[in-house]
Structures are given as C-alpha cells and as structure tokens.
Amino acid sequence: MKEIKVLLVDDEEELVSTMAERLSLRGIDAHWSTSCEDALKRLESFQYDIAVLDVKIPKMSGIELKKEMEQRCARTKFIFLTGHGSEADFRAGTAEAGSEFYLVKPVGIEDLLQKMKELLEK
C-alpha cells in the first residue's frame, strides 16, 4: 500500500499537532496547519490524499477551504471535524460541501483512521 499523505487543519494547535503525531506513529505522512492560508500554501509543495478540516476556522470556514483546495488538487478527499451542534446540524451545514465523512470532537485516533480507510475505499 502506498504511503498516505494527510493534511490536518484546525485552529487548535495542540489538537492538530497531536493528531498528526499519532498518525505519523502509524506510518501516515501527516502534516498540520492552524490556518487556512497556511493550508493553501502547503498545496504548492504537496499533494494530499486526505484533508481533515475543522468546520469552524477563523477567516474561512472548513467548507470554503474545501472548495478552494478542490480547485488546486481535485484528487484530495475530505473529512470534516466539528465541535459544535448535533449531527443533524452538521449534516445540514456540510450538505453543500458534498462530504458525508465527519467526526465530532474530541476525535479518537482509531475513529479517524477508520473514516480515512472508508474514504480511501470509496
């Protein structure tokens, strides 16, 4: 199996850096960012298989970031993270983004790995 490249974007640095470290320990090439601007800049150097995006990021929502990323790298697949509201609220808010893959914070690493596997198999 080829190495998977993942970009994690969340404004909570401790959360996103810890998730990246835990994925790296499992053989996944995980990068992280705490801003949309930095995440978009990383696309100049890397092609990601999966981007894990917080729904609520300052300056640009995760949904807006997804749309911008898709224009630059159409093959990237997405998982959204949310710490707010119910599952129904989340689905309503992300329906336009075309993503059925989401996780509610706090995210367990095994849950994230399972969603990543499902997404890559889809």
PyMOL commands that set and color helices and strands:
alter all, ss='L'
color gray80, all
select helices_A, chain A and resi 13-24+36-42+62-72+87-97+109-121
alter helices_A, ss='H'
color red, helices_A
select strands_A, chain A and resi 5-9+29-33+50-54+77-82+102-104
alter strands_A, ss='S'
color yellow, strands_A
deselect
rebuild
show_as cartoon
